Amino acid sequence: PWLPLPADFGGALRTFHLVRELARRDEVTLLCPARSDELPRAIELGTICNVTTVPATWTPRHPASLGKRLLQFRSIGSRQSFLEKSTWSTQLQRVLDRLFLTTQVDLVHYESTRMALFRPPTATPTVIDAHDIEMTLLTRVAHAASGDIERALKLAEARKVGWLERRLWAGSDLAIATSDRDAAAIEASTGQIARVVPNGVDVASFSRPSDWARRRDIVFTGVMRHQPNSDAARWYLDEIHPLVQRTAPDVRVVFAGADPPSWLLDRATNDVVVTGRVADIRPWIWSAAVAIVPLRSGGGTRLKIFEALAAGTPLVSTTIGAEGINGIADAILCADDPAAFARAVGAILSDEALAARLSENGRRHVGNYDWGTIGNQLASAHDETVERFVSKHRDSDTTPLDWSGRLWKKG
C-alpha cells in the first residue's frame, strides 16, 4: 500500500528489504500507489526491480486529507471498514489485470493484508505478508482513546477490519506473520497454517563504529504522528522522564523521527530534543546511552528494537513494545509502569557493566534477524507455496491452462 522508498517507517523498511532480497534471485515487479512527489523514488527503486505505480490520493507519509476524513465518516455507517474503503483502487486492479497479459506471473505476494483486496485475474498462488494484525492494533488504540464516542467508533472499525482480515487470510494460499503470536492468531481464525517470517535489520549497516562517542541521551525512534508512537512519547514525557531526571538530571531524551505532532514540538527544550525527519537514523541510535520503546499499543514486531540491538544500544521496553520477538530476553529490560520503567533506564545509565552486558547480548542475538537470512526464509515460503499450489491442482487435474510457472510446470 506504499512505495517503500524512502524506507522511513516500519512498513516501508520491511517492504524495501524483502523486495531487495527477493530480487537477488527472482524477477520482481512491484505494483503500488504513489503520489506525484514520490515518483523520483520509484525511478530509484527501479534499479532493483520492476516498478509500476498508480496515483495515490494519500499515503502513510502524508498528513490526513479532506478526502481521507470523508472516507472515515462514510465508513461509520457502512459494513465496509475505512481500511477497506481507503485501500481499494479500481485503477490498481485494472493495472494488475493488464500485468497478467504482459508478464508471466508465478506468484502474487501482498505486502500487508489489505492489498489482498486486489485479486489476480487468473488462478495464481497468493501469499499475504501480514505486517500487523490490524484488528489487534486498532483495538489497542481504541482502548487508549480518551472519549467514549471515539472509543466506540474505533472499536467498530476494529471489528470490521477483523472480519476483513479473516476473509482475506482464508482466501490466500499462505499467510505470513512477523511473530509466533500473530501466526497463532491467524491460524486460530482461519484453521490454516501460517508461516513466520520475522522483521529484521541490516546488521552490518547498523553496527556502531568503534570510535563513535556515546552521550547521556535516551532515544526513541519512529514516525511520531503514528498514534502508538505519539501515545508512547506523551506517556514517557508525562510520567517517566521526571522520575529518570531525579537520579540523572543531566540526561536528554531525543525523539528522532518524522512528523512530530504539534504538542510534541511544543515540549521541546534543551533536555527534550525533537528532531523531525532525519536523513539517517543511525547516528541518533549510536550516540544514545539508552534506547526506549515505551509503547502501550500497536501490533506486529518493532524494527526499532532490532536497530537498537544491532547498534549495541541498551534497550528498555514495555512488554507490548517487545512482544513477539524471540530469544532476546537477556538483551532487553522490560517494564510496564512508570516507576519500573524509570528504574530500568536509571540502572543502565548508572551501571556500566549492565549496559555492556545488554549491548553484547543484543549484538549476539540480532544476527538471527539479518535481512539476508529473512529474505531466504521468505523465498523458501514462496517456493513451498507454489509447489503446494501445483500439487493441489495436479492431483485434482485442475491446473489452470493459462498458468505455467517457469520453475513449476505440470508434468
C-alpha positions as CSV (number, residue, x, y, z in Angstrom):
1,P,0.0,0.0,0.0
2,W,3.0,2.3,-0.1
3,L,6.2,3.0,-2.1
4,P,9.0,1.5,0.0
5,L,11.4,4.4,-0.7
6,P,12.3,6.3,1.3
7,A,12.4,3.4,3.8
8,D,11.5,5.8,6.6
9,F,8.9,3.9,8.6
10,G,8.5,0.3,9.7
11,G,6.2,-0.9,6.9
12,A,8.4,0.7,4.2
13,L,11.6,-0.7,5.7
14,R,10.2,-4.3,5.7
15,T,8.9,-4.0,2.2
16,F,12.1,-2.5,0.8
17,H,14.4,-5.1,2.3
18,L,12.2,-8.0,1.3
19,V,11.9,-6.7,-2.3
20,R,15.7,-6.3,-2.4
21,E,16.4,-9.8,-1.1
22,L,13.8,-11.4,-3.4
23,A,15.1,-9.5,-6.4
24,R,18.6,-11.1,-5.9
25,R,17.1,-14.4,-7.2
26,D,13.8,-13.7,-8.9
27,E,12.3,-11.1,-11.3
28,V,10.2,-8.9,-9.1
29,T,7.5,-6.5,-10.2
30,L,6.3,-4.1,-7.6
31,L,2.8,-2.6,-8.0
32,C,1.8,0.1,-5.5
33,P,0.1,3.5,-5.2
34,A,2.3,6.6,-5.1
35,R,1.9,10.4,-5.1
36,S,3.5,12.5,-7.8
37,D,6.2,13.8,-5.4
38,E,7.2,10.2,-4.7
39,L,7.8,9.2,-8.4
40,P,11.6,10.1,-8.3
41,R,12.0,7.4,-5.6
42,A,10.0,4.9,-7.8
43,I,12.6,5.5,-10.5
44,E,15.4,4.9,-7.9
45,L,13.7,1.7,-6.9
46,G,13.6,0.6,-10.5
47,T,17.3,-0.2,-10.3
48,I,16.4,-3.1,-8.0
49,C,13.1,-4.4,-9.5
50,N,10.4,-3.5,-12.0
51,V,8.1,-0.8,-10.6
52,T,4.6,0.1,-11.7
53,T,2.7,2.8,-9.8
54,V,-0.8,4.2,-9.8
55,P,-1.8,7.6,-8.5
56,A,-2.5,7.8,-4.7
57,T,-4.6,10.5,-3.1
58,W,-2.8,10.0,0.2
59,T,-0.1,7.7,1.7
60,P,1.2,7.0,5.2
61,R,3.9,9.7,4.6
62,H,1.3,12.5,4.2
63,P,-1.0,14.2,6.7
64,A,-4.6,13.3,6.7
65,S,-6.5,15.0,3.8
66,L,-10.1,16.0,3.5
67,G,-10.7,13.0,1.2
68,K,-9.4,10.7,3.9
69,R,-11.6,12.3,6.5
70,L,-14.7,11.9,4.3
71,L,-13.9,8.2,3.8
72,Q,-13.6,7.8,7.6
73,F,-17.0,9.5,8.0
74,R,-18.6,7.4,5.3
75,S,-17.3,4.2,6.8
76,I,-19.1,4.8,10.1
77,G,-22.5,3.6,8.8
78,S,-21.1,1.1,6.3
79,R,-20.3,-2.6,6.6
80,Q,-17.0,-1.8,4.9
81,S,-14.2,-0.6,7.1
82,F,-12.3,2.6,6.5
83,L,-9.2,0.5,5.9
84,E,-11.0,-1.3,3.0
85,K,-12.5,1.9,1.5
86,S,-9.2,3.7,1.7
87,T,-7.2,0.9,0.1
88,W,-9.5,0.0,-2.8
89,S,-8.5,1.4,-6.2
90,T,-10.2,0.4,-9.4
91,Q,-7.2,1.7,-11.3
92,L,-4.8,-0.5,-9.4
93,Q,-6.9,-3.6,-10.1
94,R,-7.0,-2.8,-13.8
95,V,-3.2,-2.4,-13.9
96,L,-2.8,-5.7,-12.1
97,D,-5.1,-7.3,-14.7
98,R,-3.0,-5.8,-17.5
99,L,0.2,-7.1,-15.9
100,F,-1.0,-10.6,-16.3
101,L,-1.5,-10.1,-20.0
102,T,2.1,-9.0,-20.5
103,T,4.1,-10.7,-17.7
104,Q,4.4,-14.4,-16.7
105,V,3.4,-14.3,-13.0
106,D,4.4,-17.3,-10.9
107,L,3.1,-15.9,-7.6
108,V,1.4,-12.8,-6.2
109,H,2.8,-11.5,-2.9
110,Y,0.8,-9.0,-0.9
111,E,2.7,-6.6,1.4
112,S,0.1,-6.2,4.1
113,T,-3.2,-8.0,4.4
114,R,-5.3,-5.2,2.9
115,M,-3.6,-5.5,-0.5
116,A,-5.2,-8.9,-1.0
117,L,-8.3,-7.0,-1.9
118,F,-6.7,-6.9,-5.4
119,R,-7.2,-10.4,-6.9
120,P,-5.2,-11.9,-9.8
121,P,-7.4,-12.4,-12.9
122,T,-6.2,-16.0,-13.3
123,A,-5.6,-18.7,-10.8
124,T,-2.3,-17.9,-9.3
125,P,-0.6,-18.7,-5.9
126,T,-1.0,-15.9,-3.4
127,V,0.9,-15.0,-0.3
128,I,-0.1,-12.4,2.3
129,D,2.6,-10.8,4.4
130,A,0.6,-9.5,7.4
131,H,2.9,-6.8,8.8
132,D,0.5,-6.4,11.7
133,I,-2.8,-7.8,12.8
134,E,-4.7,-4.6,12.2
135,M,-7.6,-5.6,14.4
136,T,-5.3,-6.0,17.4
137,L,-3.6,-2.7,16.7
138,L,-7.0,-0.8,16.3
139,T,-8.4,-2.4,19.4
140,R,-5.5,-1.3,21.5
141,V,-5.7,2.2,20.0
142,A,-9.4,2.2,20.8
143,H,-8.9,1.3,24.4
144,A,-6.4,4.1,24.7
145,A,-8.9,6.7,23.4
146,S,-9.8,9.5,25.7
147,G,-13.6,9.7,24.9
148,D,-16.4,7.2,24.9
149,I,-17.6,8.1,21.4
150,E,-14.0,7.9,19.9
151,R,-13.5,4.6,21.6
152,A,-16.8,3.2,20.3
153,L,-16.1,4.3,16.7
154,K,-12.6,2.8,16.8
155,L,-13.8,-0.5,18.2
156,A,-16.4,-0.7,15.5
157,E,-13.7,-0.1,12.9
158,A,-11.6,-2.8,14.6
159,R,-14.4,-5.4,14.3
160,K,-14.9,-4.6,10.6
161,V,-11.2,-4.9,10.0
162,G,-11.1,-8.2,11.8
163,W,-13.7,-9.6,9.6
164,L,-11.9,-8.4,6.5
165,E,-8.6,-9.8,7.7
166,R,-10.0,-13.2,8.4
167,R,-11.7,-13.3,4.9
168,L,-8.5,-12.3,3.1
169,W,-6.2,-14.7,5.0
170,A,-8.6,-17.6,4.4
171,G,-8.7,-16.8,0.7
172,S,-4.9,-16.8,0.3
173,D,-2.6,-19.8,-0.2
174,L,-0.3,-18.7,2.6
175,A,-0.5,-16.0,5.3
176,I,2.8,-14.8,6.8
177,A,3.2,-13.2,10.2
178,T,6.1,-11.4,11.8
179,S,5.8,-13.3,15.1
180,D,4.7,-16.6,16.6
181,R,1.9,-14.8,18.4
182,D,0.5,-13.3,15.2
183,A,0.8,-16.6,13.4
184,A,-1.2,-18.3,16.1
185,A,-3.9,-15.7,15.8
186,I,-4.1,-16.2,12.1
187,E,-4.3,-20.0,12.4
188,A,-7.0,-19.8,15.1
189,S,-9.2,-17.6,12.9
190,T,-8.8,-19.5,9.6
191,G,-7.8,-23.0,10.5
192,Q,-4.9,-22.7,8.1
193,I,-1.2,-22.9,8.8
194,A,0.6,-19.5,8.9
195,R,4.3,-19.0,8.4
196,V,6.5,-16.8,10.5
197,V,9.0,-14.5,8.6
198,P,10.1,-12.0,11.2
199,N,11.2,-8.4,10.9
200,G,14.8,-7.7,10.8
201,V,17.7,-5.2,10.3
202,D,20.7,-4.6,8.1
203,V,23.1,-5.8,10.8
204,A,26.3,-4.5,9.2
205,S,24.8,-1.1,8.4
206,F,23.6,-0.5,12.0
207,S,26.7,-1.8,13.7
208,R,28.1,1.2,15.7
209,P,31.5,2.4,14.7
210,S,34.1,1.6,17.4
211,D,35.2,5.3,17.7
212,W,31.6,6.7,17.9
213,A,31.1,8.5,21.2
214,R,28.0,8.0,23.3
215,R,26.2,10.8,25.1
216,R,23.9,10.5,28.1
217,D,21.0,10.5,25.7
218,I,17.8,8.5,25.8
219,V,16.4,7.9,22.3
220,F,13.0,6.9,21.0
221,T,12.7,6.5,17.2
222,G,9.8,6.2,14.8
223,V,7.2,8.2,12.9
224,M,5.9,10.4,15.7
225,R,2.4,11.1,14.3
226,H,1.7,7.3,14.3
227,Q,-0.7,7.0,17.2
228,P,1.1,4.3,19.2
229,N,4.4,6.3,18.9
230,S,2.7,9.6,19.8
231,D,1.0,8.0,22.8
232,A,4.3,6.4,23.9
233,A,6.1,9.8,23.7
234,R,3.4,11.5,25.7
235,W,3.4,8.8,28.4
236,Y,7.2,8.9,28.7
237,L,7.4,12.7,29.0
238,D,4.5,13.0,31.4
239,E,5.1,10.1,33.7
240,I,8.5,8.5,33.2
241,H,11.1,11.2,32.3
242,P,10.5,13.3,35.5
243,L,11.4,10.1,37.5
244,V,14.5,9.5,35.5
245,Q,15.7,13.0,36.0
246,R,15.6,12.7,39.8
247,T,18.6,10.4,39.6
248,A,20.1,11.6,36.3
249,P,19.4,15.3,35.9
250,D,21.9,15.7,33.1
251,V,20.2,13.3,30.6
252,R,18.4,14.3,27.4
253,V,15.6,12.5,25.8
254,V,15.6,12.5,22.0
255,F,12.5,11.8,19.8
256,A,14.0,11.0,16.4
257,G,11.6,10.6,13.6
258,A,9.4,12.2,11.0
259,D,6.2,14.1,11.6
260,P,6.2,15.0,15.3
261,P,2.7,16.3,16.3
262,S,2.4,19.9,17.4
263,W,2.1,19.0,21.1
264,L,5.5,17.2,21.0
265,L,7.2,20.1,19.2
266,D,5.8,22.4,22.0
267,R,7.5,20.2,24.6
268,A,11.0,20.6,23.1
269,T,13.6,22.1,25.4
270,N,17.3,21.7,26.0
271,D,16.6,18.4,27.7
272,V,13.9,17.2,25.2
273,V,15.1,17.1,21.6
274,V,12.5,16.6,18.8
275,T,14.4,16.1,15.5
276,G,11.6,15.8,12.9
277,R,12.5,13.8,9.8
278,V,16.2,12.8,9.7
279,A,18.2,11.6,6.7
280,D,19.9,8.8,8.7
281,I,18.5,7.5,12.0
282,R,21.7,5.5,12.9
283,P,23.8,8.4,14.4
284,W,21.0,9.1,16.9
285,I,20.9,5.4,18.0
286,W,24.7,5.1,18.1
287,S,25.0,8.2,20.3
288,A,22.4,7.2,22.8
289,A,23.2,5.5,26.1
290,V,19.7,4.0,26.2
291,A,17.0,3.3,23.6
292,I,13.4,3.2,24.8
293,V,10.3,1.6,23.4
294,P,7.5,2.8,25.8
295,L,4.7,1.6,23.6
296,R,1.2,0.9,25.1
297,S,-0.5,-0.1,21.9
298,G,0.4,-1.2,18.4
299,G,1.0,-4.6,16.7
300,G,3.5,-6.7,14.8
301,T,7.1,-6.5,15.9
302,R,9.2,-3.4,16.1
303,L,12.0,-2.7,13.8
304,K,13.3,0.0,16.2
305,I,14.2,-2.8,18.6
306,F,16.2,-4.7,16.0
307,E,18.0,-1.5,15.0
308,A,19.0,-0.7,18.6
309,L,20.2,-4.3,19.2
310,A,22.3,-4.1,16.0
311,A,23.8,-0.8,17.2
312,G,24.6,-2.3,20.6
313,T,22.5,0.4,22.4
314,P,20.9,-1.0,25.6
315,L,17.1,-1.2,25.5
316,V,14.2,-0.6,27.8
317,S,10.8,-1.5,26.6
318,T,7.3,-2.2,27.7
319,T,6.0,-5.8,27.3
320,I,3.9,-4.7,24.3
321,G,6.8,-3.0,22.7
322,A,8.9,-6.1,22.8
323,E,6.2,-8.7,22.2
324,G,6.6,-11.3,19.5
325,I,10.4,-11.2,19.3
326,N,12.0,-14.4,20.3
327,G,15.4,-15.0,22.0
328,I,16.2,-11.5,23.3
329,A,15.2,-11.7,26.9
330,D,18.8,-11.2,28.2
331,A,19.3,-8.3,25.8
332,I,16.5,-6.0,27.0
333,L,14.9,-4.7,30.2
334,C,11.1,-4.7,30.2
335,A,8.9,-2.6,32.5
336,D,5.2,-1.7,32.2
337,D,4.7,1.0,34.9
338,P,6.3,4.4,35.0
339,A,8.4,3.8,38.2
340,A,9.7,0.4,37.0
341,F,10.5,1.9,33.5
342,A,12.4,4.8,35.1
343,R,14.3,2.5,37.3
344,A,15.4,0.4,34.4
345,V,16.6,3.4,32.4
346,G,18.4,4.7,35.5
347,A,20.1,1.3,36.0
348,I,21.6,1.3,32.6
349,L,22.7,4.9,33.0
350,S,24.4,4.2,36.3
351,D,25.7,0.6,35.8
352,E,28.4,0.3,33.0
353,A,28.6,-3.4,33.5
354,L,24.9,-3.9,33.0
355,A,24.9,-1.6,29.9
356,A,27.8,-3.5,28.4
357,R,26.2,-6.9,29.0
358,L,22.9,-5.8,27.4
359,S,24.8,-4.4,24.5
360,E,26.9,-7.5,23.9
361,N,23.8,-9.8,24.2
362,G,21.9,-7.7,21.8
363,R,24.6,-7.8,19.1
364,R,24.9,-11.6,19.6
365,H,21.2,-12.3,19.1
366,V,20.5,-9.9,16.3
367,G,22.5,-11.9,13.7
368,N,19.5,-14.2,13.6
369,Y,17.4,-11.3,12.2
370,D,19.6,-10.0,9.4
371,W,17.6,-9.2,6.3
372,G,19.6,-11.6,4.2
373,T,18.6,-14.5,6.4
374,I,14.9,-13.3,6.5
375,G,14.9,-12.9,2.7
376,N,15.9,-16.5,2.3
377,Q,13.1,-17.6,4.7
378,L,10.6,-15.7,2.5
379,A,11.9,-17.2,-0.7
380,S,11.5,-20.7,0.8
381,A,7.9,-19.9,1.8
382,H,7.2,-18.8,-1.8
383,D,8.7,-21.9,-3.3
384,E,6.7,-24.2,-1.0
385,T,3.5,-22.3,-1.7
386,V,3.9,-22.6,-5.5
387,E,4.7,-26.3,-5.1
388,R,1.6,-26.9,-3.0
389,F,-0.5,-25.0,-5.5
390,V,0.8,-27.1,-8.4
391,S,0.4,-30.3,-6.5
392,K,-3.1,-29.5,-5.4
393,H,-4.2,-28.8,-9.0
394,R,-2.3,-31.7,-10.4
395,D,-3.9,-34.1,-8.0
396,S,-7.3,-32.8,-8.9
397,D,-6.4,-32.4,-12.6
398,T,-7.5,-28.7,-12.4
399,T,-4.2,-26.9,-13.2
400,P,-5.3,-23.7,-15.0
401,L,-4.4,-23.9,-18.7
402,D,-3.2,-20.3,-18.6
403,W,-0.9,-20.8,-15.7
404,S,2.7,-22.2,-16.1
405,G,5.3,-21.2,-13.6
406,R,8.8,-21.1,-15.1
407,L,10.0,-23.4,-12.3
408,W,7.0,-25.5,-11.5
409,K,5.2,-26.8,-14.6
410,K,2.5,-29.5,-14.7
411,G,4.2,-32.7,-15.9
